[in-house]
């Protein structure tokens, strides 16, 4: 379910490929990725291990059978690898002009998070990022959990547009032909 609501879904804009990047709630060693969708033909799932979603590695790709207007399901087992921070879902083609994604589920184990520590220097203090530390444990580390995806509500994004999208045109700067 998207946003924890069973009736919520994402719909494409009508052209392919379509791409969706999802930040996982916790860094996770994935074992399975599941997808529920409609009218999707070819789909690929990729994972990113970095702090920013820049470099992705293929986790799985398939062609789904046409189920007309019924829900399609796909499950991809993931080979053991470094923990994943982001998933990228790429819908390469569809059985129709539009397709929908009803849920993305990533199963695996939550792992330790990277920790920022203060490092004293002769001329002051700076912050640096380190790898997982043995003296820091995530409360959920080592437990089997479904990593959940959180998609912000549409109205929330519009209210925070000035904060979230610094390059977006502001209403006051939009000019009409009559101006």
Residue pairs with C-beta under 8 A, 6 or more apart in sequence:
1 8
1 102
1 103
2 8
2 9
2 10
2 101
2 102
2 103
2 149
2 151
3 150
3 151
3 153
4 148
8 102
8 151
9 100
9 101
9 102
10 20
10 100
10 101
10 151
11 98
11 99
11 100
12 18
12 91
12 94
12 98
12 99
12 100
13 98
14 97
14 98
16 91
16 92
16 93
16 94
17 90
17 91
17 92
17 93
18 90
18 91
18 99
19 88
19 89
19 90
19 91
20 88
20 89
20 101
20 104
21 53
21 86
21 87
21 88
21 89
22 86
22 87
22 88
22 89
22 104
22 149
23 53
23 85
23 86
24 84
24 85
24 86
24 87
24 106
24 147
24 149
25 147
25 148
25 149
25 150
26 110
26 111
26 113
26 138
26 140
26 145
26 147
27 83
27 84
27 85
27 110
27 111
27 112
27 113
27 114
28 83
28 84
28 106
28 108
28 109
28 110
28 111
28 147
29 80
29 81
29 83
29 84
29 108
29 109
29 111
30 47
30 59
30 78
30 84
30 106
30 107
30 108
30 147
31 77
31 78
31 107
31 108
31 109
32 75
32 76
32 77
32 78
32 105
32 106
32 107
32 108
33 45
33 59
33 60
33 75
33 76
33 78
33 87
33 104
33 105
33 106
33 107
34 73
34 74
34 75
34 76
34 103
34 104
34 105
34 106
34 107
35 43
35 45
35 72
35 73
35 74
35 75
35 76
35 89
35 101
35 103
35 104
35 105
36 71
36 72
36 73
36 101
36 102
36 103
37 43
37 64
37 71
37 72
37 74
37 91
37 99
37 100
37 101
37 102
38 67
38 69
38 70
38 71
38 72
38 99
38 100
38 102
39 69
39 72
39 94
39 95
39 96
39 98
39 99
39 100
40 64
40 72
40 91
40 94
40 95
40 99
40 101
41 63
41 64
41 66
41 92
41 93
41 94
41 95
42 61
42 62
42 63
42 64
42 91
42 92
42 93
43 61
43 62
43 64
43 74
43 89
43 90
43 91
43 92
44 58
44 60
44 61
44 89
44 90
44 92
45 58
45 59
45 60
45 61
45 76
45 87
45 88
45 89
45 90
46 56
46 57
46 58
46 59
46 87
46 88
46 90
47 56
47 57
47 59
47 78
47 81
47 84
47 86
47 87
47 88
48 54
48 55
48 56
48 57
48 84
48 85
48 86
48 87
48 88
49 57
49 81
49 82
49 83
49 84
49 85
50 85
50 86
51 85
51 114
51 129
53 85
53 86
53 88
56 86
56 88
57 81
59 76
59 78
59 87
60 76
60 77
60 78
62 74
62 76
64 72
64 74
65 72
66 95
71 102
78 108
83 111
84 106
84 108
87 104
87 106
89 101
89 104
91 99
91 101
104 149
105 146
106 146
106 147
106 149
107 144
107 146
107 147
108 144
108 145
108 147
109 142
109 143
109 144
109 145
110 138
110 140
110 141
110 142
110 143
110 145
110 147
111 132
111 138
111 141
111 142
112 132
112 133
112 136
112 137
112 138
112 141
113 132
113 136
113 138
114 129
114 130
114 131
114 132
115 129
115 130
115 132
115 133
115 136
116 127
116 128
116 129
116 130
117 127
117 128
117 130
117 133
118 125
118 126
118 127
119 125
119 126
119 127
119 128
157 164
161 168
162 168
162 170
